[in-house]
């Protein structure tokens, strides 16, 4: 599951059309600064939340800072946020996955102007949210594209399997980016994706992965919050795999290729340091390789010289703005042109948030 989408309509409805009054969070200058990390799940999930937990280590290294971490095991983000802000006195709160609780969390931010609320997700109109709220959005599809290139070179069967959570635009964006990378390496490669649902447990994920292997895939990949079972199945099956969210190379020491990772450490540390010093800080931050918000896991032993060179060159082009993952012409898997020739959809393009198609060469398991 991609935890980076928010229900913008619900948020705007909650706050109305009027801009909120701006207020400087002067209390944030006090030391030691309490920083709360509110995870949307287990911080040792070998996936999305663990990537944020690793970034929290960079925060913990800052002088004059007190780090408080909470896992949302009970499923009540607002209550956990209140405990961190009101009970623990945190003056910075980082929420890894707000989901449907975002409107309530924004209301809490509005009522606690001396605390900075930072959310991982797509930015909203700054005029419609409290001045003490910030958003961070990383373009993981860029890193998935590089993983796809590596996987395309590695697949001898020209068949790759991917286990994904659900066909939301954010997930489809990463699935298609991976597929475009694989077919960039070898146009004959096909990607078969198994959607297991947002709340799928490890057993269901592993079962889907085994089904893809039985169908002929010799490389597995993932786009869901907890991808560890996918790499475990790949290693047990003697095939190759790509990780996602965090470094999973230790899970598949023989067959690991690379992975699409988040890199939040510097972004969070820089912002918190500015807040602690009472200096202006950017409330909306977006980016991919260019901003250092995403990266790829170090290549495994099965990645050849040609694949490394191609992937490295493609990553550099994305980082310096000379390329885009979604540049036309791109066809969907029904033959319809979805990105025309000469058109490029870059990271912040709103059209990517409306994606409902699967790219050419991608098929859905079970259909």
Beta strands, then each sheet from edge to edge (+ up, - down):
strand 1: 33-39
strand 2: 65-71
strand 3: 92-95
strand 4: 116-120
strand 5: 133-138
strand 6: 159-164
strand 7: 190-195
strand 8: 219-223
strand 9: 240-245
strand 10: 256-262
strand 11: 284-287
strand 12: 294-296
strand 13: 326-327
strand 14: 330-331
strand 15: 337-339
strand 16: 344-345
strand 17: 362-364
sheet 1: 2+ 1+ 3+ 4+ 5+ 11+
sheet 2: 12+ 10- 9- 8- 6- 7- 17-
sheet 3: 13+ 16-
sheet 4: 14+ 15-
end
